[in-house]
Amino acid sequence: MRNPRPDSPAATRGIGAAPDEEEPARPRWPYVLLGAVLIAGAGLAVRARKPAAAPPPEASTEAPAVLPGDAEPPPPVVEAEAPPPIEELKPEAAGISEADRNKASALAQRLNGRGAVYAADVDLAEDLFARFPGEDPLRDLLEGVLVAKAEQERTSRLYAQAAAHLQRAAGVQPTGTRARAALVQVMLEAEDWAGAESAARAVLSLEPRHRDGLLGLGYALMRQDRNAEAADALQAALDVKDDDAVRALLARIRKGMDDEKGMTEQQLSHFHVRYDGDTHDAVGREILRALERHYATLVATLDHQPAAAIPVILFTREGYYNASGAPAWSGGIYDGIDGRIRIPIGGLSASLTPDMDGTLIHELTHAFVADRTRGVAPRDIQEGLAQYMEGKRLGSELTSEQLKALADGRIGGVGGYYLASLSFVEHLIAQRGMGGVNDLLKAMGETGDVDEAFKKVQGRGYAAARSDWMVRLRQQHGS
């Protein structure tokens, strides 16, 4: 979101004063289909029209206020599925030595007690099953070891390794859904939407009314911009078991379909763009060209390319506010829950204004950063980097007196937050260049933890980095 126009009430509050809507604390993107809660972490990232000047300063020494966020419910709550206990080998198991039986028994007991699983345990279970393939307890033991190992890897965000172990487990139990459902969870957390769809369909091929499979399929289809299919899958999940969160997500998808009904759609390798074909065909084509240009710029600058196409929806201004629920001062929005960019284009001609061109790269930056960090990037880095990619620089946005006011903490509200976010990103780039920022974004996606990412790349945590920036800002521009 970009800083609000100067006549907006949000632009003139002192630092620390709450905007009209405060953003709730947002978790990262944990999709937990076998345990706990399936949650999408990134909220709405909105861009407002460019102000003529910085908002007037007001005395305050508190931290900048957070931005307005969406009040949408999280995606569905899924009941935990406890792993079945592993049976131990019977004494009369043919041809199995006492030593092998004792090894299998010890491993089964540790697995049933939720103990840690190591690579040597996987090797042992594989060896026992290879030598005695007719023993069902050894088959179950191998599946259990592989699933438990994959769960440890999932929690460490080692998604490729977790997926490999779950695929092996599915091969061990060709008619079982446990490993396949766990693979849905891993693919969703990895934001591999096509992989999640494939895994969910594998679950449903064995058990058509498997609720976790239906939920995973619905969410994966939504993120692939296949809303009608997603709605069918979520409705099927509701038919299995009613749930308020699932119903809310389904209502959200259906509303989006209603908002976009009758629109012209153009699908390219990087974008799915929808707009009112009769009214906005010329501007729609021009926006497509601009999006492709900005996409190439972001790939080169951020050293990252999203795997999936990005949906971009172009609305009339009235339709935009109805569809997005964005603040009245916004000029565009990226939604981290469904991965869509929504922009109002009423009154535009085929020749894009500089402000619209800035909106496109701003919101597209949000999509790139959310994809690179798997939704972990904090709002100040999201908004600061989006402004930086527009070409904004604090020195050209503010006069020396306004810079002093910002450094002294006298520019607040949403406007002050955006300026501070841009300043923080400029500080990070000045320290380690854009390559350092890219390393930081990559580390966020790998660790799932902003503080750990800062420590890994900069040697200091997130709070310490912000403190360093504020000290530097006051030294350079403060009173």
C-alpha positions as CSV (number, residue, x, y, z in Angstrom):
1,M,0.0,0.0,0.0
2,R,1.3,3.5,-0.7
3,N,1.1,6.4,1.6
4,P,-2.3,8.2,1.6
5,R,-3.1,11.4,-0.1
6,P,-2.6,14.4,2.1
7,D,-6.3,15.2,2.6
8,S,-6.9,11.7,4.1
9,P,-7.5,11.6,7.8
10,A,-5.1,8.7,8.0
11,A,-2.3,10.9,6.7
12,T,-2.2,13.4,9.6
13,R,-2.2,11.4,12.8
14,G,0.8,11.5,15.0
15,I,3.1,8.6,15.2
16,G,1.6,5.9,17.3
17,A,-2.0,7.1,16.7
18,A,-4.1,4.2,15.5
19,P,-5.5,4.4,11.9
20,D,-9.2,3.7,11.3
21,E,-8.5,0.0,11.2
22,E,-5.5,-1.6,12.9
23,E,-3.9,-4.6,11.3
24,P,-4.1,-7.7,13.5
25,A,-0.9,-9.6,14.2
26,R,-0.3,-11.9,11.2
27,P,1.3,-15.3,11.4
28,R,3.4,-16.7,8.6
29,W,1.8,-19.2,6.1
30,P,1.4,-22.5,8.1
31,Y,-1.0,-24.7,6.3
32,V,-1.7,-27.5,8.8
33,L,-4.0,-30.1,7.2
34,L,-3.2,-32.9,9.6
35,G,-3.0,-30.9,12.8
36,A,-4.1,-27.4,14.2
37,V,-5.1,-24.6,11.9
38,L,-4.8,-24.0,8.1
39,I,-3.9,-20.3,8.0
40,A,-2.9,-17.9,5.3
41,G,-0.6,-15.3,6.8
42,A,-0.3,-12.3,4.5
43,G,-3.1,-9.8,4.5
44,L,-3.9,-7.0,2.3
45,A,-1.2,-4.8,0.9
46,V,-2.7,-1.6,-0.4
47,R,-1.3,1.3,-2.4
48,A,-2.7,4.8,-2.2
49,R,-2.4,7.7,-4.6
50,K,0.7,9.8,-4.4
51,P,0.5,12.8,-2.0
52,A,1.6,16.2,-3.2
53,A,3.8,16.5,-0.1
54,A,4.4,14.8,3.2
55,P,1.6,15.2,5.7
56,P,2.1,18.0,8.3
57,P,4.2,16.9,11.3
58,E,2.6,16.4,14.7
59,A,4.5,16.0,17.9
60,S,4.9,12.4,19.0
61,T,7.8,10.1,20.0
62,E,6.0,6.7,19.7
63,A,6.6,4.0,17.1
64,P,4.8,4.3,13.8
65,A,1.2,2.9,13.7
66,V,0.5,-0.3,11.9
67,L,-1.5,-0.2,8.7
68,P,-5.1,-1.1,8.2
69,G,-5.6,-4.8,7.4
70,D,-8.3,-7.1,6.2
71,A,-10.8,-8.6,8.6
72,E,-11.3,-11.7,6.6
73,P,-11.4,-15.0,8.5
74,P,-8.5,-17.4,8.1
75,P,-8.9,-20.5,6.0
76,P,-10.3,-23.6,7.6
77,V,-9.7,-25.3,10.9
78,V,-8.9,-28.9,10.3
79,E,-9.1,-31.6,13.0
80,A,-5.8,-33.2,14.0
81,E,-5.4,-36.8,12.8
82,A,-3.4,-38.8,15.3
83,P,-1.0,-41.4,13.8
84,P,-2.1,-45.0,14.5
85,P,0.1,-47.0,17.0
86,I,2.7,-49.2,15.4
87,E,2.2,-52.9,16.3
88,E,5.3,-54.8,17.4
89,L,6.3,-58.0,15.7
90,K,4.9,-61.2,17.1
91,P,7.4,-63.8,18.5
92,E,6.3,-66.3,15.9
93,A,7.1,-64.0,12.9
94,A,8.7,-66.5,10.5
95,G,12.4,-66.1,9.7
96,I,13.0,-63.0,11.7
97,S,15.8,-63.1,14.2
98,E,15.5,-62.0,17.8
99,A,18.0,-59.2,17.1
100,D,15.9,-57.9,14.2
101,R,12.7,-58.2,16.3
102,N,14.3,-56.3,19.1
103,K,15.4,-53.5,16.8
104,A,12.0,-53.2,15.2
105,S,10.3,-53.3,18.7
106,A,12.6,-50.5,20.0
107,L,11.9,-48.3,17.0
108,A,8.2,-48.9,17.2
109,Q,8.2,-48.0,20.9
110,R,10.1,-44.8,20.2
111,L,7.8,-43.9,17.3
112,N,4.7,-44.5,19.4
113,G,6.2,-42.3,22.1
114,R,6.7,-39.5,19.5
115,G,10.4,-39.6,19.8
116,A,12.8,-38.1,17.4
117,V,13.5,-39.9,14.1
118,Y,16.9,-40.0,12.5
119,A,18.2,-41.0,9.1
120,A,19.6,-44.2,10.6
121,D,16.0,-45.1,11.7
122,V,14.8,-44.7,8.2
123,D,17.6,-46.9,6.9
124,L,16.8,-49.6,9.6
125,A,13.1,-49.6,8.7
126,E,13.8,-49.8,5.0
127,D,16.2,-52.7,5.6
128,L,13.8,-54.7,7.7
129,F,10.9,-54.1,5.2
130,A,13.1,-55.1,2.3
131,R,14.1,-58.4,3.9
132,F,10.6,-59.2,5.3
133,P,8.1,-57.6,2.9
134,G,5.3,-59.9,3.9
135,E,5.2,-58.6,7.5
136,D,2.5,-56.0,7.8
137,P,3.9,-54.6,11.1
138,L,7.2,-53.8,9.3
139,R,5.3,-52.2,6.5
140,D,3.5,-50.0,9.0
141,L,6.7,-49.3,10.9
142,L,8.4,-48.0,7.7
143,E,5.4,-45.9,6.8
144,G,5.3,-44.5,10.3
145,V,9.1,-43.7,10.3
146,L,8.9,-42.0,7.0
147,V,5.9,-39.9,8.0
148,A,7.4,-38.9,11.3
149,K,10.7,-38.0,9.6
150,A,8.8,-35.9,7.1
151,E,7.0,-34.1,9.8
152,Q,10.3,-33.1,11.4
153,E,11.5,-31.9,8.1
154,R,8.3,-29.9,7.5
155,T,8.6,-28.1,10.8
156,S,12.2,-27.2,9.7
157,R,10.8,-26.0,6.3
158,L,12.8,-28.7,4.5
159,Y,9.9,-29.2,2.1
160,A,11.7,-31.1,-0.7
161,Q,13.1,-33.7,1.8
162,A,9.7,-34.0,3.5
163,A,8.0,-34.5,0.2
164,A,10.4,-37.2,-0.9
165,H,9.9,-39.2,2.4
166,L,6.1,-38.9,2.1
167,Q,6.1,-40.0,-1.5
168,R,8.1,-43.1,-0.4
169,A,5.6,-43.7,2.4
170,A,2.7,-43.5,-0.1
171,G,4.5,-46.2,-2.1
172,V,4.8,-48.4,0.9
173,Q,1.1,-48.1,1.6
174,P,-0.5,-47.9,-1.9
175,T,-4.1,-47.8,-0.5
176,G,-3.4,-45.5,2.5
177,T,-4.3,-41.8,2.8
178,R,-2.1,-40.8,5.7
179,A,1.1,-40.0,3.8
180,R,-0.7,-38.5,0.9
181,A,-2.7,-36.2,3.2
182,A,0.5,-35.2,4.9
183,L,2.0,-34.4,1.4
184,V,-0.9,-32.0,0.8
185,Q,0.1,-30.1,3.9
186,V,3.7,-30.0,2.8
187,M,2.9,-28.8,-0.7
188,L,0.6,-26.0,0.7
189,E,3.3,-24.8,3.1
190,A,5.8,-24.8,0.3
191,E,3.3,-22.8,-1.8
192,D,3.6,-25.4,-4.5
193,W,-0.1,-25.1,-5.6
194,A,0.1,-27.6,-8.5
195,G,1.9,-30.1,-6.2
196,A,-0.8,-29.6,-3.6
197,E,-3.5,-30.2,-6.1
198,S,-1.9,-33.4,-7.3
199,A,-1.4,-34.6,-3.8
200,A,-5.0,-33.8,-2.8
201,R,-6.4,-35.6,-5.9
202,A,-4.3,-38.7,-4.9
203,V,-6.0,-38.6,-1.5
204,L,-9.4,-38.2,-3.0
205,S,-8.9,-41.0,-5.5
206,L,-8.6,-43.4,-2.5
207,E,-11.2,-41.7,-0.3
208,P,-13.5,-39.3,-2.2
209,R,-15.0,-37.7,0.9
210,H,-11.6,-37.2,2.7
211,R,-12.1,-33.8,4.3
212,D,-8.5,-32.8,4.4
213,G,-8.1,-33.8,0.8
214,L,-11.1,-31.6,-0.2
215,L,-9.9,-28.6,1.8
216,G,-6.4,-28.9,0.4
217,L,-7.7,-29.2,-3.1
218,G,-10.0,-26.2,-2.7
219,Y,-7.2,-24.0,-1.4
220,A,-4.7,-25.1,-4.0
221,L,-7.3,-24.5,-6.8
222,M,-8.1,-21.0,-5.5
223,R,-4.4,-20.1,-5.5
224,Q,-4.2,-21.3,-9.1
225,D,-7.1,-18.9,-10.0
226,R,-9.5,-21.7,-10.6
227,N,-12.3,-20.4,-8.5
228,A,-15.3,-22.5,-9.7
229,E,-13.4,-25.7,-9.1
230,A,-12.2,-24.4,-5.7
231,A,-15.8,-23.6,-4.7
232,D,-16.9,-27.1,-5.7
233,A,-14.2,-28.7,-3.6
234,L,-14.9,-26.6,-0.5
235,Q,-18.6,-27.2,-0.8
236,A,-17.9,-30.9,-0.8
237,A,-15.8,-30.5,2.3
238,L,-18.7,-28.7,4.0
239,D,-21.0,-31.6,2.9
240,V,-18.6,-33.9,4.9
241,K,-18.6,-31.6,7.9
242,D,-20.0,-28.1,8.4
243,D,-17.4,-25.6,9.6
244,D,-17.7,-21.8,9.9
245,A,-14.2,-21.1,8.6
246,V,-14.7,-23.3,5.6
247,R,-18.0,-21.6,4.9
248,A,-16.4,-18.2,5.2
249,L,-13.7,-19.1,2.7
250,L,-16.3,-20.5,0.3
251,A,-18.3,-17.3,0.6
252,R,-15.2,-15.3,-0.1
253,I,-14.5,-17.2,-3.3
254,R,-18.1,-17.0,-4.5
255,K,-18.2,-13.2,-3.9
256,G,-15.0,-12.9,-6.0
257,M,-16.7,-14.8,-8.7
258,D,-19.7,-12.6,-8.6
259,D,-17.5,-9.4,-8.6
260,E,-15.7,-10.7,-11.7
261,K,-18.7,-12.0,-13.6
262,G,-18.8,-11.1,-17.3
263,M,-15.2,-9.9,-17.4
264,T,-12.9,-10.4,-20.3
265,E,-9.9,-12.6,-19.4
266,Q,-6.4,-12.8,-20.9
267,Q,-4.1,-15.5,-19.7
268,L,-0.3,-15.1,-20.3
269,S,2.5,-17.1,-18.9
270,H,3.0,-14.7,-16.0
271,F,-0.5,-13.2,-15.5
272,H,-4.2,-13.8,-15.6
273,V,-5.8,-10.4,-16.3
274,R,-9.5,-9.8,-16.1
275,Y,-11.4,-6.6,-16.9
276,D,-14.6,-5.2,-18.4
277,G,-13.9,-5.9,-22.1
278,D,-16.4,-3.5,-23.6
279,T,-15.3,-0.5,-21.5
280,H,-11.6,-1.2,-20.8
281,D,-10.3,-3.3,-23.6
282,A,-7.6,-0.8,-24.7
283,V,-6.4,0.0,-21.1
284,G,-6.5,-3.7,-20.3
285,R,-4.1,-4.5,-23.1
286,E,-1.8,-1.6,-22.1
287,I,-1.8,-2.7,-18.5
288,L,-0.8,-6.2,-19.7
289,R,2.2,-4.8,-21.5
290,A,3.2,-2.7,-18.5
291,L,2.8,-5.7,-16.2
292,E,5.1,-7.8,-18.4
293,R,7.7,-5.0,-18.4
294,H,7.6,-4.7,-14.6
295,Y,7.7,-8.4,-14.2
296,A,11.0,-8.6,-16.1
297,T,12.4,-5.7,-14.0
298,L,11.4,-7.4,-10.7
299,V,12.9,-10.8,-11.8
300,A,16.2,-9.1,-12.5
301,T,16.2,-6.9,-9.4
302,L,14.9,-9.3,-6.8
303,D,16.5,-12.4,-8.3
304,H,13.3,-14.4,-8.1
305,Q,10.5,-15.5,-10.3
306,P,7.1,-16.7,-8.9
307,A,6.2,-20.2,-10.0
308,A,2.5,-19.5,-10.6
309,A,0.7,-16.9,-12.7
310,I,-0.5,-13.8,-10.8
311,P,-4.1,-12.9,-11.2
312,V,-4.7,-9.2,-11.8
313,I,-8.3,-7.9,-11.6
314,L,-9.2,-4.4,-13.1
315,F,-12.3,-2.9,-11.7
316,T,-14.3,0.3,-12.1
317,R,-13.7,2.4,-9.0
318,E,-17.0,1.5,-7.4
319,G,-16.5,-2.2,-8.2
320,Y,-13.0,-2.1,-6.8
321,Y,-14.0,-0.9,-3.3
322,N,-16.9,-3.3,-3.2
323,A,-14.6,-6.2,-4.2
324,S,-11.6,-5.4,-2.2
325,G,-12.9,-3.8,1.0
326,A,-9.8,-1.5,0.7
327,P,-9.6,1.9,2.5
328,A,-11.2,4.8,0.6
329,W,-7.7,6.3,-0.1
330,S,-6.3,3.2,-1.7
331,G,-5.3,3.0,-5.4
332,G,-4.6,-0.7,-5.6
333,I,-4.3,-3.8,-3.4
334,Y,-2.5,-7.1,-3.3
335,D,-4.3,-9.8,-1.3
336,G,-2.0,-12.4,0.3
337,I,-4.8,-14.9,1.0
338,D,-5.9,-15.5,-2.6
339,G,-2.7,-14.0,-4.3
340,R,-4.7,-11.5,-6.5
341,I,-3.9,-7.9,-7.4
342,R,-7.0,-5.7,-7.6
343,I,-6.8,-2.2,-9.2
344,P,-9.4,0.4,-10.0
345,I,-9.2,1.7,-13.6
346,G,-12.3,3.8,-14.0
347,G,-11.7,6.8,-16.3
348,L,-8.3,5.6,-17.6
349,S,-7.4,5.8,-21.2
350,A,-5.1,3.4,-23.1
351,S,-2.2,5.7,-22.2
352,L,-1.3,4.8,-18.6
353,T,-0.7,7.6,-16.2
354,P,2.6,7.6,-14.2
355,D,0.5,7.0,-11.1
356,M,-1.1,3.9,-12.5
357,D,2.2,2.6,-13.8
358,G,3.6,3.1,-10.2
359,T,0.6,1.2,-8.8
360,L,1.3,-1.8,-11.1
361,I,4.9,-2.2,-10.1
362,H,4.1,-1.5,-6.4
363,E,1.5,-4.2,-6.1
364,L,3.5,-6.6,-8.3
365,T,6.4,-6.1,-5.9
366,H,4.1,-7.2,-3.0
367,A,3.3,-10.4,-5.0
368,F,7.0,-11.1,-5.6
369,V,8.0,-10.5,-2.0
370,A,5.1,-12.6,-0.6
371,D,6.0,-15.4,-2.9
372,R,9.8,-15.2,-2.1
373,T,9.2,-15.2,1.6
374,R,6.2,-17.4,1.7
375,G,4.2,-14.6,3.3
376,V,6.7,-14.0,6.1
377,A,8.1,-10.5,5.1
378,P,7.0,-7.9,7.7
379,R,4.8,-5.0,6.5
380,D,7.5,-2.4,6.7
381,I,9.8,-4.3,4.4
382,Q,6.9,-5.1,2.1
383,E,5.8,-1.4,1.8
384,G,9.3,0.0,1.8
385,L,10.5,-2.2,-1.0
386,A,7.3,-1.7,-3.0
387,Q,7.9,2.1,-2.9
388,Y,11.6,1.6,-3.7
389,M,10.7,-0.4,-6.8
390,E,8.4,2.4,-7.9
391,G,11.5,4.7,-7.9
392,K,10.7,6.5,-4.7
393,R,13.6,7.8,-2.7
394,L,13.2,9.6,0.7
395,G,15.5,12.4,-0.3
396,S,13.3,13.3,-3.3
397,E,10.0,12.8,-1.5
398,L,10.7,15.1,1.4
399,T,12.2,18.5,2.0
400,S,15.0,18.9,4.6
401,E,12.4,20.1,7.1
402,Q,10.2,17.2,6.5
403,L,13.1,14.8,6.8
404,K,13.8,16.4,10.2
405,A,10.2,15.9,11.2
406,L,10.3,12.3,10.2
407,A,13.6,11.7,12.1
408,D,12.2,13.4,15.1
409,G,9.1,11.2,15.1
410,R,6.7,14.0,14.2
411,I,5.2,12.5,11.0
412,G,2.8,9.8,12.0
413,G,-0.2,7.8,10.9
414,V,-0.3,5.8,7.7
415,G,1.6,8.5,5.8
416,G,4.4,8.4,8.3
417,Y,4.5,4.7,8.4
418,Y,5.1,4.5,4.6
419,L,7.8,7.1,4.7
420,A,9.5,5.3,7.6
421,S,9.2,2.0,5.7
422,L,10.9,3.5,2.7
423,S,13.6,4.9,4.9
424,F,14.2,1.5,6.6
425,V,14.5,-0.3,3.2
426,E,16.9,2.4,1.9
427,H,19.0,1.8,5.1
428,L,19.1,-1.9,4.4
429,I,20.1,-1.4,0.8
430,A,22.8,1.1,1.8
431,Q,24.3,-1.5,4.1
432,R,24.5,-4.5,1.9
433,G,23.1,-3.5,-1.5
434,M,20.1,-5.1,-3.2
435,G,21.9,-8.4,-3.1
436,G,21.8,-8.2,0.7
437,V,18.0,-7.5,0.7
438,N,17.5,-10.5,-1.7
439,D,19.5,-12.7,0.7
440,L,17.2,-11.4,3.5
441,L,14.0,-12.2,1.6
442,K,15.4,-15.7,0.7
443,A,16.3,-16.3,4.4
444,M,12.8,-15.4,5.5
445,G,11.3,-17.9,3.1
446,E,13.8,-20.6,4.2
447,T,13.5,-20.0,8.0
448,G,9.9,-18.8,8.3
449,D,11.2,-16.4,10.9
450,V,11.9,-12.7,10.3
451,D,14.2,-12.4,13.3
452,E,16.2,-15.5,12.4
453,A,16.5,-14.3,8.8
454,F,18.0,-11.0,10.0
455,K,20.5,-12.8,12.3
456,K,21.5,-15.1,9.4
457,V,22.1,-12.4,6.9
458,Q,23.0,-9.3,9.0
459,G,24.2,-10.9,12.3
460,R,21.6,-8.9,14.3
461,G,17.9,-9.5,14.8
462,Y,15.0,-7.6,13.3
463,A,14.5,-5.3,16.3
464,A,18.2,-4.5,16.5
465,A,18.2,-3.7,12.7
466,R,15.3,-1.3,13.1
467,S,17.0,0.3,16.1
468,D,20.2,0.8,14.1
469,W,18.1,2.4,11.3
470,M,16.4,4.8,13.7
471,V,19.6,5.9,15.3
472,R,21.1,6.5,11.9
473,L,18.1,8.4,10.7
474,R,18.2,10.7,13.7
475,Q,21.9,11.3,13.3
476,Q,21.5,12.2,9.7
477,H,18.4,14.3,9.8
478,G,17.1,14.8,13.4
479,S,17.1,18.1,15.3
